[in-house]
Amino acid sequence: MEQPAQPEPLERLARLGQMEQLAQPEPLEQPAQPEPPEQLARPGQMEQLAQPEPPEQPAQPGRMEQPAQPEPLERLVQLAQPDQLLLH
């Protein structure tokens, strides 16, 4: 009984360790994979609009404020996950 009991706790710890290791990177990577193209596409549109509209920005700041409201979360995600942008 003692002999099989000795390797079991090590195996259990190893299995739990693997589960934790797999569980930690996977949830981060799974949502990260579908999100970067959307994130890159959305700021890309903002940049495209921002480039041809420099005279309209100071004249009509309302446009800048409206798109800035729904996208602060995306900007925070980009800043929080610079690795995704570097990979892409």
N, C-alpha and C positions, 0 to 999 in steps of 0.2 A: 504494500500500500504506500510505503514511504517512497519507494523508487519511482513509481509513476507520478506521485504527487510532486516530486521535485521538478521534472521537466514541464509539467502542466502549467505552473504559475508563470514560468518564463515564456512559454508559448502564449499564454493568455495575455501577458504584458506585451509581448511582441505583436499579437493580433490587435490589441487595443491601440497600441502605438501606431500600427499601420492604418487602422480605421481613422485615427485622429489626423494622421498625416494626409491621408487621402481626402478626408472630410474637409480639412482646412483649405487646401488649394483649389479643390474642385468647385465649391460654391462661388469662390471668387472668380475662377476662370470661366465658368459656364455663363454667368451674366455678362462677363467682360467681353466674350467673343461676339455676341450679337450687338452689343452696344457701341463698340468703337466705330463701325461704319456709319451708324446714325449720328454719333457725336461728330465725326469728321465731316459728315455731309451738312449738318446743321450749321456749324461754325463756318464752313466753306461758303454757304449761302450768305451768311452775315458779312463775310469778308468781301464777297462779290458785290453785294449791295453797298457796302461801306466804301468801296473803291470808287465807283462811278458817282456816288452821291455826296462827296465832300461838301459842296456848297449847300446842299439841303440839310445837312446835319445841324449846323448852327441856326439855319433859318427855321427848321421845323424839328426841334428836339423831341417832340412827342413821338415821332417814329422811332427814335433811338430808345426811348423809355419803354415803349410797348414791347418790342422784341426782347428787351433786357429783362423784363419781368419773368417770362416763362423759362428763360434759359440760364438763370444763375445756378440752378441745380446742375445743369449740364457742364457749365464752366467749372463748378466745384468738383464734379466727377473727373473732368479732364485733369485738373490740378492734382486731385487726390490719386489719380492713376496715370502718372506720366509714362510708365512702362508701356502701356497700350499704345500711346501715340508714338513712342520710339519704335515699337515693333512694326507698326504700320507705316 
